[in-house]
Amino acid sequence: MSNADMGDAFEYIIRKFNEAANETSGDHYTPRDAIRLLVDLLFAEKDVDLTEDGIIRSLYDPTAGTGGMLSLAEEHLLAENPEAKLSLYGQEYNPQSYAICKSDLLAKGHDATNIDFGNTLTDDAFKGRQFDYCMSNPPYGVDWKQYAKAIKEERDSAGPYGRFAPGLPATSDGQMLFLLHLVHKMRAPEDGGGRVGIVMNGSPLFNGGAESGPSNIRKWLLEKDLVEAIVALPTNMFFNTGIATYIWILDNAKHSDRQGKVQLIDGTSFWTKMRPSLGSKNREISKDDRAKIVRLYAEFEDADPDHSKVLGNDEFGYWTITVERPLLDLDGNPVVDRKGYPKPDSKKRDTENVPFTYGGASAGSAGEREVIQTYFDAEVKPHVPEAWIDWAKTKTGYEIPFTRHFYKYVPLPPLAEIDAALEKQVAKILKLLREVEA
């Protein structure tokens, strides 16, 4: 049996027994159609010929599961180049999944010692190793409080070059820890560079305010120019959850035309209905659907703008400013301090997020204070002329508001049309009531 068939059998077993135990299976199984799309995007590097003779590549999955990602990646590469050699590495903390993964790769003639058992976040089995390709589908929304002490100790002892140096997410969700871990595992640019493909839910895009752990991680990724593309997948794709999911593609040696830019691809409409459904999964990404998404990726700035947007890294940055208003006495006059400055009223204190690119500003073209002041004068001052900015409290943040970039305004129908529709429904309800009364 192929690994895909083994994965389908495993999916059935997990669904059957996890439903009976009222558990989730997000940390067990990734649908094969999602893996195939991730693999297609991971190997879609521009000007990289994977068919050249004697090609040798390494691939690593820190949440290997049953090995589905590793196996499908190998199948993809061998389909392009039967002579290629792909060394597979992985780590898995679930003993049953680890056993399936290790035995599958052993049967295929791989070095089974490259598959290790244990928790990647607290015990990296491949410390000091880097890889050409890294991929993962970490568990969503999983609490890492029990590992927090060890992870924080590692961050503090490893210094600025440690894997968790850029920041730590909230202990209620460890996805971004795996994201940082994968970046740490990318082959250095001077050695040819590395690429990462990771599937996550929507929270790493925007959770956390300015200068929070998640925001600092996004800031580090974008300022290092590591994020190449983010693809929104259709909902109801995953087998025990209907939430929105995204594929992130990272590259530390971007092609020149992608440098300083991030491509957002809306793939939510590219799906085929499944019959029968498998739990919450009633949609799949067919071969044709995958081809459409990969084509959008390849076309980059020439892609259909309804499904693809290319933005500069600085377009995701913003400043959170604190807006103060004066405290008033009983006569309505401002209360001042010893120096004669008005005291702020904490009950009226507010914050505003000012985009780096407000008013058409671009990175380096205008200073922080200049952009913020322009925003304040145009957006705040006309409404509260007595307000001022507390510059000492200004914070820098980064978020990726994916859905906002693809939002399409649909105008409401004319009022007369709405009234007519309401009257029709009211008449229908009255008719039903009369029938009940009769």
Residue, then its C-alpha position, 0 to 999 in steps of 0.5 A: m500500500s502507498n503512504a497515501d492509502m495508509g494515510d486514508a486508512f489512518e484518517y478513518i481510524i482517527r475519525k472513528f475513535n476520536e469522535a467516540a472519545n470526543e477529542t480532536s485530531g488536528d495533531h494527527y492528520t493533514p489531508r493529502d490534497a492540502i499536502r500536495l498543494l503545499v508541496d507544489l508551492l514549496f518546489a515552485e521556486k523560480d529558476v530552480d531546475l529540479t530535473e538536473d542530474g545528480i540533484i540532492r536535497s534534504l527535507y525536514d518535518p518537525t511535526a512528521g505525523t505518519g510521514g505523509m508530508l515527507s512521502l508526498a514531497e518525495e513522490h513530487l520530486l521523483a516524478e520530476n526527476p527519477e534520479a533525484k535523491l531526497s533525504l528525509y528527516g522528521q520528528e514526532y511526539n505521538p508514539q503511534s504516528y512515529a511508529i507508522c512514519k518510521s516503518d514506512l520510510l524504513a520499508k522504502g529504503h530511507d535511513a530510519t535514524n533520520i526520524d526521531f521521537g520527541n517534542t520538537l519544541t523542548d528537545d530538538a533532535f536535529k540541533g545544529r542541522q539545516f535543510d533545503y526544504c522544511m514543512s509542517n502542519p503544527p497543531y492549532g491552538v494547542d496550549w504550551k504552558q507545560y513547556a513554557k519554562a523550558i522554552k523561555e530558558e532556551r530563549d534566554s540562554a541562546g541569545p539573539y541567534g536562538r530559534f525563539a529570540p524574535g518573540l514568543p506567542a501567547t501560551s494558549d497557541g504554539q503555532m508560531l513557535f513551530l514557525l520560528h523553529l522552521v526558520h531556524k532550520m532553513r539552509a543559510p543563503e550563502d549555502g544556497g538558501g532554504r524554503v519553508g511551507i507551513v499550514m496554520n490557522g488565521s491567528p498568526l496573521f493578526n493576533g496580538g497588539a503592537e509589540s506583543g510576542p506575535s506582532n514582534i515575530r511578524k515584524w522580524l519575519l517581514e523585516k528579514d524579508l522571509v515571507e514570500a507568499i501566503v495562500a488562503l485555503p478553502t474552509n471545510m478542508f480539514f477533517n475535524t475543523g471548518i476554520a480558515t487555514y493558510i499556507w505560508i511559504l518562506d524563503n531566505a534567498k528570494h528571487s530578485d523580483r520577489q524581494g521586499k514583497v509578499q504575495l497574498i493568494d485567495g484560494t478559498s474559491f478553488w475547491t471541489k465538493m466531496r461525496p461522501s464527506l469525511g467528518s467536517k471535511n466536505r471539500e477538497i482541492s483537486k488537481d485542477d484547483r491546485a494548478k490554478i493556485v500554483r499558476l497564480y503564484a507563478e504569475f506573481e504581479d501579473a496574476d488575477p488581482d481578484h485572487s492575488k495581491v502583491l504588497g510591500n513588506d512595509e505595508f503590513g507595519y503600523w504604529t499604535i499611538t496613544v491619544e490623550r484628552p484633557l482632564l476637566d474640572l467642575d467648571g469644564n476647564p482643563v486641569v493643569d500640572r505644575k508646569g502648566y501642561p494639561k493633565p490627561d483624562s485616563k477615562k478618555r484615553d484612546t489609541e489609533n493604529v497608523p499604517f506605515t504607508y499612510g498618505g502614500a508614505s513609503a519606507g524611508s520616504a518620511g519619518e515616523r513622527e511626520v507620518i503619525q502627525t499627518y494622520f493625527d491632523a487629518e483623522v483625529k484633530p478635526h473630531v477632538p481638537e483638544a487632543w494630543i499624542d503621548w509620543a512616549k507611548t508609541k508602539t510599532g506593530y505588524e499584522i497581515p489583515f488577509t481578508r481585508h485585502f480581498y474584501k469586495y463591497v456589495p452595495l445594498p439594494p435600494l430602500a424601495e426594494i428592501d421595503a417591498a421585500l419586507e412587505k412581501q414577507v409580512a404578508k406571508i406571515l399574516k397569511l400563515l397566522r390567519e390559517v392557524e387562527a382558522 
